[in-house]
Amino acid sequence: MSTLFLVRHGQASFFSDNYDRLSDIGRVQARRLAGNWLARGIRFGRVYTGPRQRQIDTAEEVGQIFRQAKVPWSDPVVLDELDEYAAEQVLEQALPELIETDARIRDLHARVTAAETPAEKQRTFQRMYEVVMTKWASGELPLKQVESWPDFRRRVHRGLDRIVSADRHGMRVAAFTSGGPVGVAVERATRMPHEVTLRIAWMVRNGSSSQFLFSGERFTMSTFNALGHLDDDPTLLTYR
């Protein structure tokens, strides 16, 4: 059996001009993960990353720690299939009309705007985000030139196919991605209804690692959302 370590990127720069870059906390999360792997003697035969800068930079932070320890680290292969679903595009296209037509979303948006602290803003934004994304995933928001939820899931499964098809028995593989693809991997391993996948994806914390065993057609989950490398510091336990 081979093992896939599927990592959600470190914390990105939420509510900044460029979300798609690691925050200082995100870099610490990645370095902590690398140190945990090294201490446990975990080494990797192959490394993959999604195309987003936050995914690539998380892999690079981990790789730097491995190289400093003089432990081999493969140059990551970028897989577009490991990209996140198009949440920013969904919000950009759908939110203006929903604010006009949906009282619940209008109220949540007003609360986000009126929030007085970053923590309050994040909490209220997440509630609004989940309502909008649920509508999109259920097909209630037919948006132009935006990948649908079923197409997203099919894309991630293609990426997982590429990873497992390159299997050499007993190899460890690291792949750096986002919460959505981790949710799809859990769906693949557990055969859970795809309607649950999005909710699972929202549970995935920044810098967490989920492990999957694979060989041939077999793909099973070993651990989900592991955070042992961060548990001693509550400030490092983030969703956004």
N, C-alpha and C positions, 0 to 999 in steps of 0.2 A: 504494500500500500504506500502511496505517496500522500503528502500532506500539503494542503493549500492554506497559507496564512493570509486571510483577506482582511486588509487594514483600512479603516476609514481614516481619511486625511486628518491632520491636526486642525485645531480651530482656525478658521479663516477670519477675514476682517469684516465681520458683520456690521452693517450700517455704515460702512466707509464708502468712499468713492469707488474703490476696487475691492469687491468681496473676494475675488479669486486670488488671494495671496494669504500666506500664513501670518497669523498674529504672533506676537512673542510667545504667548501661551502655547500656540500650535507647534512652534519649534521645540519648546521644552517637552511637550507631549511626545513628539517624534523621537527626541534624543533619549527620553526615559524608556520608550519602547525598545530602542536599540540596545540600551544598557541591560534591560531585562533579558533580551534574547541572548546577548553575549554571556551573561552570568549563567544562563541555563544551558549553554553549549549549543545553541541552535544556529545552524549554518544553512545557507540556501544555495541550491543548484541553479535556480532561475529566479529572475525578478521582473515583474511587470508593473506598469502604472497606467492609469487613465491619462487622458490628454490635458486635463485641467492643471493650471499652474500649482494650485494647492495640493493636488495629488502628486505631481512631479516633485515639488519641493519637499513634501513629506518623505518620499523615497530618498531624496538627496540628503536630507538631514540624517536619516538612518544610515545611509551609505557612508557618510563622513565618519560617523562613530565606528563603524566596522573597519574602515580603512585605517583610522587612527590606531585601532587595536591590532592592526596588521592581520586582519581576518578577511579572506576573499569576499568580494561583493561584486556581482555581475552588473554590467551596465544594463539598466532597465530597458525592457522592450515596451514601447508605448502601444497600448491597445485602445483604439477609439471606442470599442464595445464596452469598456469599463467607465465611460463617462456617466455623469449623473443625468437624471431626467431634467427636462428643460423648465425648471420651476420659475426662473426669472422671466422667461418668455410667457409662460402661462399667466403670471401675475400682471405683467405689462399689458397683455392683450385683454385679459378678462376682468381685471379689477375695476377699471373705470365704469363699465356697464353694470357690474354687480353692485357697486356702491349706489348706483341709481335705482336698481330694481330689487335688491335683496336687503330687507331691513336688518337682518342679523349681521350681514357683512358690513353694512353701512355703520352700524353701531360699533362693531369691532374696529373698523378703520378709524373711527373718531377717537376710540380709546387709545389706539396706537399713537395717533397724532398728539393727543393730550398727555401722554405718559410723561412723568416728571423725572424718572430715573431710568438708566439703561436697563436695569433688571426688570422693571415694570414694562418697559417698551418691548423687551424680548418676549416676556410672557404673553402679552396681548397680541403681539405680532404672530407668535406661534399658533395661538388659537385661531386667528384669522387665516393664516397660512394653511392649517389643516382643513378648514372648511372648504377653502377654494380648491386645494389639491384633491380632496375627496370628490368634489364635483367634476374636476377634470378627469380623474381616474375612472369614474363611473360613466364617462361619455356624455355628461351634461353640458360640456363646454366645447363645442366644435370650433376649434381655432385653426386659422390658416397657417400653414407652414410651421406647425408645431408638432413634434413627434407625439403620437398618442401613447397612452399607458400600455396598451397591448404591444405596440411596436417597440417601446422601450424595453419591455420584458423580453421580447424575442431577441432584441439586440444583445442584451446582457447574456442571455443563454448562449448565443453564438460565441461571445467572448469566453465564457466558461468552457465551451466545447473546444476552443482553440487551446486553452490552457491544459485541459485534461488529455487532449489528443497527443500532446508532446510529452506525455508521461514516460519517465524511466523509473522503473520500480524502486521505491524507497526514497525518492527525491523529495526535498522540501522546497516549496515554491512560495514566494512572497508576492502579493499583488496589492497595490495601493489604489484605492478607489473612493467611493462616497457611500452614504447610507443606503441609497436606492439599490445599487447593485448588490450590496451585502444582503438586503432584504430578499432580492431575487435568488441569491445563492441559498438562503435559508428555505425559500419556497421549493427550490430544486431538490434540496436534501430531504425535506420533510413531507413533500407532496401536499403541503397545506393549500387551501383555496387561495387563488391569486387575489381575492378581495382583501385578504388579511395582509398581504405583502407590504402594502404601503404603511400600515400601522407598525409592522415590525421594523421597517426602515427608519421610522421616526424614533425608535428606541436606541438606535446605534449611536454611541457617544464618540466624540472626536478622539482620535488616537487609539481607539480600541482595536483588538484583534480577534477575529473569529476563525476557527480552524475547521477544515473539512478534509476528510479522508477520501481518496479516490483511486480507483483502479478499474480500467475498462469501463463498463457501464455503471459501476458502483460509484456513488457520490453521497457521502453521509456527513452529518455535522458532529463534530467532537466538542467544540466549545463555541459560545456565542458571546460577543461583546465583552471580552475579557479585559479587565482594567487593573490587574494586580500591580502594574508598574506605576499607577497613579493614585491608588487608594489612600496613600498616606498624606495627600495634600488635596483637600476638597476644592481648592481654587482651580485645580487641573481637570476636574470632572465637568465637562461642558458638552452641550448639544450643538451650540452655534458659536 
